[in-house]
Amino acid sequence: MKYVDEYRDPALAQSIAADIARITEGRTLKLMEVCGGHTHTIYKHGIEDVLPRNIDLVHGPGCPVCVLPMGRIDDAIAIARAPDVIFTTFGDMMRVPGSNGSLLDAKAEGADVRFVYSPLDALKLARQNPDKQVVFFAIGFETTAPSTAVTLLRAQAENITNFSVFCNHVTIIPAIKAILDSPDLRLDGFIGPGHVSMVIGMRPYTFIARDHRKPVVIAGFEPLDIIQSVRMIVQQLDEGRAEIENQYGRVVRPEGNVKALEAMARTMELRPFFEWRGLGFISHSALKLRPEFAPWDAELRFQVPGIRVADPKACQCGEVLKGVIKPWECKVFGTACTPETPIGTCMVSSEGACAAYFNYGRFSLAAERNKLPVIALNG
């Protein structure tokens, strides 16, 4: 297929869905889409309504904004409020609530907080403002870590000393392992993250098939990508196989992006442990700057509280991120917690499961609750 509309062919989608129904007749299967981008595709295009009812899609911890614990938000705000600091961040981090407000609140109170499209934009600000300390709030999985790494290498090469990184990059494999080891959830297979896999390749997922006997299919982000990936998973299960397959072959290579991995290895190393919202502390699940990049490490340059902060009791983001509950099962979903008044991170991020349900899934959910026929909406 060459064109976007070919990846959204309704007749082909219905044909593949019928095939899935035939293969899985008499079985109920629970599959986790790890990536928040997949969640939004599923609900934007009504894929749950196309798939047979015996396929239950649950949502995993693949939204980097969502998994960041509240204490790290407080640390970022503390840095932003320091004298002579320009604090830069991606746009969806501006409204994520900490224990006492968000970065947007800090900006309203006088902190110089700016959103940027890339860490290179932050480095440019450092060149333009030599009398200020410019800090970049680095978040994301292995997808965005290479851009932070390249920026650090450039800052080192140009000896730009008024630039630093508050590193919060996390790694996907330990989070998947934590979910597999959790007694709360039984899964039959995984729709693997496409953009992360573009960087890390296929090999890191091998343990899922080898040790846990769960199939993984790395998927793209168009509707037919998702539906085809589900078919590939159920085909493996029907044949008694558990393998790592790549549906997203037009982007993902088995070895990943070698140059990106090299840049990450030069600038970052694994933390001994890191706290994840909903999953607790997971060993070797996040990155920090290497000692040779200490001059550009905001955690060393600034004093941060470093205090663990509990989530609001009403918020059930943790259970959503583990796939234990669906967003609409949270007590405050769509009432006290909306994209305009978020209590938890899953409602703020552009990849958050709660935001996907709120923006795209409310009509089908109402029908499901009341056992009414679902009316497909186009657009």
VOPAGU-2260 file (C-alpha; in pm, 1 decimal, decimal comma):
REM VOPAGU-2260
SITE   aa  ch    i         X         Y         Z
SITE  MET   A    0       0,0       0,0       0,0
SITE  LYS   A    1     124,4     347,5     -90,6
SITE  TYR   A    2    -136,9     597,7      22,0
SITE  VAL   A    3    -294,2     682,8     355,1
SITE  ASP   A    4    -650,1     603,9     243,2
SITE  GLU   A    5    -542,4     248,4     161,2
SITE  TYR   A    6    -459,5     197,7     527,8
SITE  ARG   A    7    -818,9     301,0     610,2
SITE  ASP   A    8   -1009,3      81,1     363,2
SITE  PRO   A    9   -1333,2     -15,7     546,3
SITE  ALA   A   10   -1404,9    -317,2     326,5
SITE  LEU   A   11   -1060,7    -463,1     389,7
SITE  ALA   A   12   -1094,2    -389,4     761,3
SITE  GLN   A   13   -1425,5    -578,5     775,3
SITE  SER   A   14   -1271,7    -868,3     583,3
SITE  ILE   A   15    -977,9    -899,3     825,4
SITE  ALA   A   16   -1213,2    -865,3    1123,6
SITE  ALA   A   17   -1426,9   -1151,0     988,8
SITE  ASP   A   18   -1112,6   -1360,9     959,6
SITE  ILE   A   19   -1024,9   -1278,4    1322,7
SITE  ALA   A   20   -1375,3   -1383,6    1430,5
SITE  ARG   A   21   -1341,1   -1715,0    1246,2
SITE  ILE   A   22    -999,8   -1792,2    1396,8
SITE  THR   A   23   -1103,6   -1703,3    1753,9
SITE  GLU   A   24   -1453,4   -1852,7    1756,7
SITE  GLY   A   25   -1531,7   -1983,1    2105,0
SITE  ARG   A   26   -1239,1   -1802,9    2270,2
SITE  THR   A   27   -1209,6   -1472,5    2454,8
SITE  LEU   A   28    -870,5   -1305,7    2417,2
SITE  LYS   A   29    -721,3   -1008,5    2599,1
SITE  LEU   A   30    -455,0    -816,8    2406,9
SITE  MET   A   31    -259,0    -516,1    2529,1
SITE  GLU   A   32    -164,5    -230,5    2301,0
SITE  VAL   A   33     142,1     -98,5    2479,8
SITE  CYS   A   34     162,0     236,4    2302,1
SITE  GLY   A   35     -68,7     529,3    2370,2
SITE  GLY   A   36     -55,1     619,7    2001,6
SITE  HIS   A   37    -223,5     288,3    1925,2
SITE  THR   A   38    -492,7     361,1    2183,8
SITE  HIS   A   39    -580,8     685,6    2010,0
SITE  THR   A   40    -593,6     515,5    1669,4
SITE  ILE   A   41    -823,2     248,8    1811,6
SITE  TYR   A   42   -1074,6     497,3    1947,2
SITE  LYS   A   43   -1045,8     765,9    1682,1
SITE  HIS   A   44   -1130,4     514,4    1409,4
SITE  GLY   A   45   -1369,4     291,1    1605,4
SITE  ILE   A   46   -1154,8     -21,2    1577,0
SITE  GLU   A   47   -1306,3    -177,4    1890,5
SITE  ASP   A   48   -1642,8    -168,4    1712,3
SITE  VAL   A   49   -1497,9    -340,4    1405,0
SITE  LEU   A   50   -1323,7    -623,4    1590,5
SITE  PRO   A   51   -1532,9    -914,6    1720,4
SITE  ARG   A   52   -1660,7    -877,1    2077,2
SITE  ASN   A   53   -1444,7   -1162,3    2204,4
SITE  ILE   A   54   -1129,5    -953,0    2144,4
SITE  ASP   A   55   -1068,6    -730,4    2446,4
SITE  LEU   A   56    -810,0    -456,5    2394,9
SITE  VAL   A   57    -654,1    -316,7    2713,2
SITE  HIS   A   58    -419,2     -23,7    2742,9
SITE  GLY   A   59     -62,6     -36,2    2865,7
SITE  PRO   A   60     199,6     202,8    3003,8
SITE  GLY   A   61     314,8     334,5    2667,1
SITE  CYS   A   62     241,3     701,5    2732,9
SITE  PRO   A   63     559,5     865,7    2869,3
SITE  VAL   A   64     373,4    1163,9    3012,7
SITE  CYS   A   65     126,7     935,7    3189,7
SITE  VAL   A   66     383,2     716,7    3364,8
SITE  LEU   A   67     580,9    1006,2    3513,3
SITE  PRO   A   68     515,4    1018,5    3890,6
SITE  MET   A   69     391,0    1333,8    4055,4
SITE  GLY   A   70     716,8    1383,9    4246,3
SITE  ARG   A   71     911,2    1432,4    3922,6
SITE  ILE   A   72     664,5    1702,3    3816,5
SITE  ASP   A   73     730,4    1877,2    4148,5
SITE  ASP   A   74    1104,7    1852,0    4079,7
SITE  ALA   A   75    1057,7    2012,0    3737,0
SITE  ILE   A   76     853,7    2296,6    3885,4
SITE  ALA   A   77    1122,8    2356,4    4149,2
SITE  ILE   A   78    1384,2    2393,8    3874,6
SITE  ALA   A   79    1155,3    2621,6    3671,4
SITE  ARG   A   80    1113,8    2854,1    3970,7
SITE  ALA   A   81    1488,3    2886,0    4029,5
SITE  PRO   A   82    1640,4    3231,9    3954,6
SITE  ASP   A   83    1753,0    3308,6    3599,8
SITE  VAL   A   84    1611,7    2983,7    3456,1
SITE  ILE   A   85    1433,2    2938,0    3124,8
SITE  PHE   A   86    1257,9    2603,4    3160,4
SITE  THR   A   87    1161,7    2434,4    2832,3
SITE  THR   A   88     931,2    2142,2    2776,8
SITE  PHE   A   89     705,8    1969,7    2525,9
SITE  GLY   A   90     356,7    2116,6    2519,6
SITE  ASP   A   91     168,5    1827,0    2678,6
SITE  MET   A   92     381,4    1850,6    2994,1
SITE  MET   A   93     266,9    2206,7    3066,6
SITE  ARG   A   94     -65,8    2104,1    3222,1
SITE  VAL   A   95      35,2    1781,1    3398,9
SITE  PRO   A   96     -54,9    1830,7    3765,9
SITE  GLY   A   97     202,3    1804,4    4042,2
SITE  SER   A   98     115,6    1805,9    4410,7
SITE  ASN   A   99      71,1    2183,8    4405,9
SITE  GLY   A  100      -6,9    2294,9    4052,8
SITE  SER   A  101     148,0    2246,6    3710,2
SITE  LEU   A  102     422,5    2405,7    3501,8
SITE  LEU   A  103     151,7    2621,3    3347,3
SITE  ASP   A  104      60,5    2744,1    3695,6
SITE  ALA   A  105     428,1    2813,8    3766,6
SITE  LYS   A  106     443,9    3014,7    3443,1
SITE  ALA   A  107     138,7    3213,8    3548,3
SITE  GLU   A  108     313,0    3289,8    3877,4
SITE  GLY   A  109     619,5    3431,2    3702,3
SITE  ALA   A  110     845,2    3138,7    3612,0
SITE  ASP   A  111     988,5    3150,9    3259,5
SITE  VAL   A  112     842,9    2827,5    3121,6
SITE  ARG   A  113     831,3    2779,5    2743,8
SITE  PHE   A  114     719,6    2490,4    2526,6
SITE  VAL   A  115     948,1    2375,4    2248,4
SITE  TYR   A  116     920,0    2127,6    1963,8
SITE  SER   A  117    1260,5    1966,2    2018,4
SITE  PRO   A  118    1560,0    1983,6    2253,3
SITE  LEU   A  119    1750,6    2161,7    1976,7
SITE  ASP   A  120    1505,6    2450,4    2019,2
SITE  ALA   A  121    1608,1    2464,7    2385,1
SITE  LEU   A  122    1975,9    2463,9    2289,3
SITE  LYS   A  123    1908,5    2753,6    2052,0
SITE  LEU   A  124    1752,8    2947,1    2341,1
SITE  ALA   A  125    2069,5    2885,8    2542,3
SITE  ARG   A  126    2280,4    3036,8    2265,2
SITE  GLN   A  127    2048,4    3337,6    2247,5
SITE  ASN   A  128    2036,2    3390,5    2627,0
SITE  PRO   A  129    2391,4    3342,2    2760,8
SITE  ASP   A  130    2296,9    3510,1    3089,9
SITE  LYS   A  131    2023,5    3252,0    3160,3
SITE  GLN   A  132    2029,0    2883,7    3250,5
SITE  VAL   A  133    1818,3    2698,2    2994,9
SITE  VAL   A  134    1682,9    2361,0    3108,9
SITE  PHE   A  135    1515,5    2102,9    2885,1
SITE  PHE   A  136    1260,3    1868,7    3043,9
SITE  ALA   A  137    1356,6    1545,4    2865,1
SITE  ILE   A  138    1077,4    1286,8    2869,4
SITE  GLY   A  139     975,4     994,9    2654,6
SITE  PHE   A  140    1065,6     637,5    2577,8
SITE  GLU   A  141    1346,5     534,9    2346,3
SITE  THR   A  142    1155,7     717,2    2072,2
SITE  THR   A  143    1260,6    1064,3    2189,4
SITE  ALA   A  144    1581,3     980,2    2377,5
SITE  PRO   A  145    1800,9     997,0    2061,3
SITE  SER   A  146    1706,0    1361,3    2000,8
SITE  THR   A  147    1809,6    1444,4    2358,7
SITE  ALA   A  148    2133,8    1252,3    2307,1
SITE  VAL   A  149    2218,8    1436,4    1985,0
SITE  THR   A  150    2147,7    1770,5    2154,4
SITE  LEU   A  151    2378,3    1682,3    2443,5
SITE  LEU   A  152    2655,2    1589,1    2202,3
SITE  ARG   A  153    2613,0    1921,5    2024,2
SITE  ALA   A  154    2612,4    2116,1    2353,6
SITE  GLN   A  155    2935,1    1939,3    2450,3
SITE  ALA   A  156    3096,4    2001,6    2111,1
SITE  GLU   A  157    3007,2    2374,0    2123,2
SITE  ASN   A  158    3079,7    2400,0    2497,1
SITE  ILE   A  159    2741,6    2559,9    2567,6
SITE  THR   A  160    2756,3    2564,8    2945,9
SITE  ASN   A  161    2426,9    2741,0    3021,5
SITE  PHE   A  162    2223,5    2446,7    2891,7
SITE  SER   A  163    2121,8    2139,1    3091,8
SITE  VAL   A  164    1880,9    1846,4    3072,1
SITE  PHE   A  165    1638,2    1724,9    3337,9
SITE  CYS   A  166    1640,2    1363,7    3220,7
SITE  ASN   A  167    1324,7    1156,1    3260,8
SITE  HIS   A  168    1359,3     916,1    2968,7
SITE  VAL   A  169    1217,5     572,2    3044,7
SITE  THR   A  170    1261,4     233,7    2875,2
SITE  ILE   A  171     972,1      15,6    2764,1
SITE  ILE   A  172    1101,3    -337,3    2823,1
SITE  PRO   A  173    1121,9    -325,7    3207,7
SITE  ALA   A  174     767,4    -187,1    3218,3
SITE  ILE   A  175     635,9    -474,2    3005,6
SITE  LYS   A  176     820,6    -719,5    3229,2
SITE  ALA   A  177     662,5    -560,9    3538,8
SITE  ILE   A  178     318,0    -605,2    3383,4
SITE  LEU   A  179     388,5    -967,5    3293,8
SITE  ASP   A  180     501,3   -1032,4    3650,6
SITE  SER   A  181     190,5    -865,6    3795,1
SITE  PRO   A  182     -78,8   -1095,9    3936,3
SITE  ASP   A  183    -353,1    -843,5    3847,7
SITE  LEU   A  184    -376,9    -910,3    3478,5
SITE  ARG   A  185    -389,9   -1204,9    3239,5
SITE  LEU   A  186    -285,6   -1123,2    2885,0
SITE  ASP   A  187    -280,8   -1335,7    2571,0
SITE  GLY   A  188     -56,9   -1116,2    2356,9
SITE  PHE   A  189      86,2    -772,9    2286,6
SITE  ILE   A  190      49,5    -518,0    2009,4
SITE  GLY   A  191     407,1    -391,1    2021,8
SITE  PRO   A  192     497,6     -19,7    2007,7
SITE  GLY   A  193     596,4      93,2    1660,4
SITE  HIS   A  194     796,0     409,0    1729,1
SITE  VAL   A  195     996,1     262,9    2018,9
SITE  SER   A  196    1074,1     -42,6    1806,4
SITE  MET   A  197    1196,4     185,3    1526,9
SITE  VAL   A  198    1483,7     268,1    1765,2
SITE  ILE   A  199    1540,0     -51,5    1966,8
SITE  GLY   A  200    1447,7    -309,1    1701,1
SITE  MET   A  201    1288,3    -648,3    1763,7
SITE  ARG   A  202    1540,8    -837,8    1975,3
SITE  PRO   A  203    1458,3    -682,1    2316,7
SITE  TYR   A  204    1109,1    -838,5    2306,5
SITE  THR   A  205    1240,9   -1193,6    2271,4
SITE  PHE   A  206    1196,0   -1277,8    2641,7
SITE  ILE   A  207     818,8   -1219,6    2614,8
SITE  ALA   A  208     779,6   -1505,0    2368,7
SITE  ARG   A  209    1054,4   -1724,5    2512,7
SITE  ASP   A  210     981,9   -1695,9    2886,0
SITE  HIS   A  211     613,5   -1601,5    2897,0
SITE  ARG   A  212     486,7   -1768,3    2578,5
SITE  LYS   A  213     306,4   -1451,6    2465,5
SITE  PRO   A  214     309,6   -1340,1    2100,4
SITE  VAL   A  215     417,0    -985,4    2018,1
SITE  VAL   A  216     338,3    -811,9    1689,0
SITE  ILE   A  217     501,4    -471,4    1637,6
SITE  ALA   A  218     237,9    -252,6    1474,9
SITE  GLY   A  219     204,4      67,9    1280,6
SITE  PHE   A  220     -45,2     340,3    1362,7
SITE  GLU   A  221    -303,7     332,6    1085,2
SITE  PRO   A  222    -634,6     147,2    1140,3
SITE  LEU   A  223    -543,3    -144,0     913,2
SITE  ASP   A  224    -205,9    -170,6    1085,2
SITE  ILE   A  225    -382,4    -236,5    1415,0
SITE  ILE   A  226    -639,5    -477,9    1271,7
SITE  GLN   A  227    -377,2    -671,7    1076,6
SITE  SER   A  228    -160,3    -693,0    1389,0
SITE  VAL   A  229    -450,5    -840,2    1585,5
SITE  ARG   A  230    -497,4   -1097,3    1312,6
SITE  MET   A  231    -127,9   -1189,0    1324,0
SITE  ILE   A  232    -149,0   -1234,9    1703,3
SITE  VAL   A  233    -458,7   -1455,6    1693,4
SITE  GLN   A  234    -305,4   -1658,6    1411,1
SITE  GLN   A  235      -4,1   -1729,2    1634,0
SITE  LEU   A  236    -229,9   -1828,0    1922,0
SITE  ASP   A  237    -438,9   -2052,8    1696,9
SITE  GLU   A  238    -124,4   -2230,4    1577,1
SITE  GLY   A  239      25,2   -2258,9    1926,2
SITE  ARG   A  240     311,0   -2023,3    1844,5
SITE  ALA   A  241     464,3   -1740,4    2048,7
SITE  GLU   A  242     693,7   -1528,3    1834,6
SITE  ILE   A  243     800,7   -1168,2    1776,9
SITE  GLU   A  244     661,4   -1051,4    1443,2
SITE  ASN   A  245     689,5    -717,8    1266,8
SITE  GLN   A  246     379,6    -581,6    1096,3
SITE  TYR   A  247     541,5    -234,3    1072,5
SITE  GLY   A  248     812,4    -346,4     833,5
SITE  ARG   A  249     795,5     -24,8     632,4
SITE  VAL   A  250     953,9     155,4     930,7
SITE  VAL   A  251    1091,8     -93,6    1185,1
SITE  ARG   A  252    1407,8    -291,2    1115,3
SITE  PRO   A  253    1506,2    -599,7    1321,0
SITE  GLU   A  254    1825,2    -428,2    1440,6
SITE  GLY   A  255    1657,8     -92,3    1511,4
SITE  ASN   A  256    1833,8     237,1    1448,9
SITE  VAL   A  257    2200,3     168,0    1520,1
SITE  LYS   A  258    2313,9     531,2    1506,4
SITE  ALA   A  259    2039,1     640,4    1747,3
SITE  LEU   A  260    2134,5     364,4    1990,5
SITE  GLU   A  261    2500,0     467,4    1967,5
SITE  ALA   A  262    2416,3     831,2    2050,8
SITE  MET   A  263    2212,4     719,2    2350,9
SITE  ALA   A  264    2493,0     492,5    2470,9
SITE  ARG   A  265    2745,5     777,9    2449,7
SITE  THR   A  266    2538,1    1019,1    2658,4
SITE  MET   A  267    2314,7     813,8    2891,4
SITE  GLU   A  268    2315,4     510,9    3117,0
SITE  LEU   A  269    2053,9     315,5    3310,6
SITE  ARG   A  270    1940,5     433,5    3652,0
SITE  PRO   A  271    1945,8     169,0    3926,3
SITE  PHE   A  272    1571,5     224,4    3971,6
SITE  PHE   A  273    1298,0     470,8    3879,4
SITE  GLU   A  274     942,5     525,4    3997,6
SITE  TRP   A  275     657,8     473,9    3748,7
SITE  ARG   A  276     306,5     594,8    3809,3
SITE  GLY   A  277      95,9     289,5    3886,4
SITE  LEU   A  278     385,0      43,9    3863,1
SITE  GLY   A  279     601,5     165,9    4151,4
SITE  PHE   A  280     980,5     144,4    4142,5
SITE  ILE   A  281    1120,1     -61,4    3854,4
SITE  SER   A  282    1490,1    -139,6    3838,0
SITE  HIS   A  283    1693,3     -29,7    3534,6
SITE  SER   A  284    1384,7     123,1    3373,4
SITE  ALA   A  285    1500,8     480,5    3308,9
SITE  LEU   A  286    1800,4     673,1    3182,5
SITE  LYS   A  287    2026,4     934,0    3337,8
SITE  LEU   A  288    2319,9    1128,5    3197,8
SITE  ARG   A  289    2663,1     968,6    3205,2
SITE  PRO   A  290    2923,6    1119,4    3443,5
SITE  GLU   A  291    3109,9    1279,0    3152,9
SITE  PHE   A  292    2794,9    1483,6    3084,1
SITE  ALA   A  293    2758,2    1600,6    3444,6
SITE  PRO   A  294    2805,5    1969,4    3342,1
SITE  TRP   A  295    2479,2    1937,2    3146,3
SITE  ASP   A  296    2283,9    1745,1    3411,3
SITE  ALA   A  297    2009,3    1961,5    3566,2
SITE  GLU   A  298    1968,0    1719,5    3857,7
SITE  LEU   A  299    2325,4    1800,3    3960,9
SITE  ARG   A  300    2311,0    2169,8    3876,5
SITE  PHE   A  301    1991,0    2249,9    4070,4
SITE  GLN   A  302    1847,3    2149,7    4403,0
SITE  VAL   A  303    1531,3    1944,0    4355,7
SITE  PRO   A  304    1298,1    1815,0    4628,1
SITE  GLY   A  305    1323,5    1451,7    4520,6
SITE  ILE   A  306    1022,9    1362,5    4734,8
SITE  ARG   A  307     786,0    1080,4    4648,6
SITE  VAL   A  308     430,6    1216,3    4617,7
SITE  ALA   A  309     119,7     997,7    4627,0
SITE  ASP   A  310    -139,5    1035,3    4351,7
SITE  PRO   A  311    -475,8    1189,5    4443,4
SITE  LYS   A  312    -696,6     919,7    4595,0
SITE  ALA   A  313    -972,3     981,3    4341,5
SITE  CYS   A  314    -738,8     925,3    4044,7
SITE  GLN   A  315    -696,6     571,3    3913,0
SITE  CYS   A  316    -436,9     643,2    3644,8
SITE  GLY   A  317    -216,0     369,1    3786,7
SITE  GLU   A  318    -478,7     100,7    3731,4
SITE  VAL   A  319    -546,9     232,4    3380,2
SITE  LEU   A  320    -176,2     221,3    3293,6
SITE  LYS   A  321    -153,4    -140,8    3408,5
SITE  GLY   A  322    -459,7    -236,2    3205,7
SITE  VAL   A  323    -647,0    -341,5    3520,0
SITE  ILE   A  324    -940,2    -106,8    3451,5
SITE  LYS   A  325   -1070,2      84,5    3151,6
SITE  PRO   A  326   -1070,1     464,7    3182,5
SITE  TRP   A  327   -1449,1     491,3    3209,9
SITE  GLU   A  328   -1435,9     268,1    3519,9
SITE  CYS   A  329   -1246,5     539,8    3709,2
SITE  LYS   A  330   -1476,1     716,7    3954,7
SITE  VAL   A  331   -1386,8    1066,8    3833,0
SITE  PHE   A  332   -1361,1    1000,2    3457,9
SITE  GLY   A  333   -1555,9    1257,2    3258,1
SITE  THR   A  334   -1688,9    1432,4    3568,6
SITE  ALA   A  335   -1426,4    1585,8    3796,2
SITE  CYS   A  336   -1151,9    1474,2    3554,2
SITE  THR   A  337   -1169,3    1602,1    3196,0
SITE  PRO   A  338    -907,6    1732,6    2949,6
SITE  GLU   A  339    -991,9    2085,2    3064,6
SITE  THR   A  340    -972,8    1998,1    3437,4
SITE  PRO   A  341    -741,2    1695,7    3457,5
SITE  ILE   A  342    -673,1    1522,7    3786,9
SITE  GLY   A  343    -442,4    1259,4    3641,5
SITE  THR   A  344    -185,9    1242,5    3363,3
SITE  CYS   A  345    -385,6     997,4    3148,6
SITE  MET   A  346    -636,1    1274,8    3080,7
SITE  VAL   A  347    -371,3    1537,3    2993,9
SITE  SER   A  348    -138,6    1371,8    2747,2
SITE  SER   A  349    -207,5    1351,9    2375,9
SITE  GLU   A  350    -131,4     978,4    2411,4
SITE  GLY   A  351    -322,8     921,7    2736,1
SITE  ALA   A  352    -585,1     645,6    2740,3
SITE  CYS   A  353    -834,4     857,7    2934,3
SITE  ALA   A  354    -803,2    1140,5    2681,9
SITE  ALA   A  355    -862,7     890,5    2399,9
SITE  TYR   A  356   -1176,9     757,8    2566,5
SITE  PHE   A  357   -1303,2    1106,6    2645,5
SITE  ASN   A  358   -1238,8    1249,3    2298,8
SITE  TYR   A  359   -1337,3     949,5    2085,3
SITE  GLY   A  360   -1498,5     677,3    2292,7
SITE  ARG   A  361   -1786,3     825,3    2485,4
SITE  PHE   A  362   -2061,3     735,8    2238,1
SITE  SER   A  363   -1963,7     371,5    2202,1
SITE  LEU   A  364   -1912,1     343,3    2577,4
SITE  ALA   A  365   -2260,2     477,3    2645,2
SITE  ALA   A  366   -2398,4     221,4    2403,9
SITE  GLU   A  367   -2200,9     -56,2    2570,2
SITE  ARG   A  368   -2321,2      42,1    2916,1
SITE  ASN   A  369   -2685,5      57,6    2805,9
SITE  LYS   A  370   -2666,1    -230,5    2557,8
SITE  LEU   A  371   -2771,2       0,6    2276,9
SITE  PRO   A  372   -2662,4     -49,9    1915,7
SITE  VAL   A  373   -2340,2     134,6    1830,7
SITE  ILE   A  374   -2365,4     392,8    1554,7
SITE  ALA   A  375   -2034,6     434,7    1372,1
SITE  LEU   A  376   -1928,5     796,7    1336,1
SITE  ASN   A  377   -1709,6     911,1    1050,2
SITE  GLY   A  378   -1449,7    1185,2    1067,8
